Amino acid sequence: MTDTTTPVHELNLFRHYFDLVAAGRKSIEVRVRYPHLEDLAAGHLIRFWIKGTGETCEARVTRVARYDDFEALLDGEGPANINPMASREQQLADIRSIYPPEKEALGALAIGIELVA
């Protein structure tokens, strides 16, 4: 049950990343610094969901760090915290396949998360 005074953000995830979050194996979520995420802060909740399904899981934001690009984010946060199943090089390629260069140019967010039981 979520506290109605705590801000809740809804973010879509691909199945692979959703499963890592739901299992508590992913402690950093990567996003582009979109304006709608500018107010994201520690203590907020994120409801992750998979498009086209009813599956959701919730995580509490523990911190938000801003980076100029995805390479700096991976170096600063450690790839194992983002995806313990893939190398740094594979993660960089995967992230860039989701976000084209014009999106990366906006900057990157490393969102610390912990699964809410």
Secondary structure as UniProt FT lines:
FT   TURN            4..5
FT   STRAND          8..12
FT   HELIX           15..22
FT   TURN            23..24
FT   STRAND          28..32
FT   HELIX           35..37
FT   TURN            38..39
FT   TURN            42..43
FT   STRAND          45..49
FT   TURN            51..52
FT   STRAND          56..67
FT   HELIX           70..77
FT   HELIX           79..82
FT   TURN            84..85
FT   HELIX           88..98
FT   HELIX           101..104
FT   TURN            105..106
FT   STRAND          108..115
//
